[in-house]
Amino acid sequence: MTTAKKTVTISAVLEIEPEALEAVVANAKMKMGRNEKGYYRIDTADILNAMISRFLQQKNFTAYAGEMANLPEQKDAPHGF
């Protein structure tokens, strides 16, 4: 039995390639389908949130974040630190 890890919800501004967003939207449309009026009712932000959160958990972001070498240079950080 695995225990759930504690998490916190944050809001962040991320840069992703347009093709990645297009792929998420296209796949979500295929998976969710149209409603009874023929419209797509998809919250892309929620889908991206779930996908990125799962990716960070699967790729052990905690270990990555703990490595000093992975911090960006101050000049590369969008708002400094």
Secondary structure, DSSP 8 states (H G I E B T S, - for coil): -----------------HHHHHHHHHHHHHHH---TTS-----HHHHHHHHHHHHHHHTTHHHHHT-GGGS--GGGSTT--
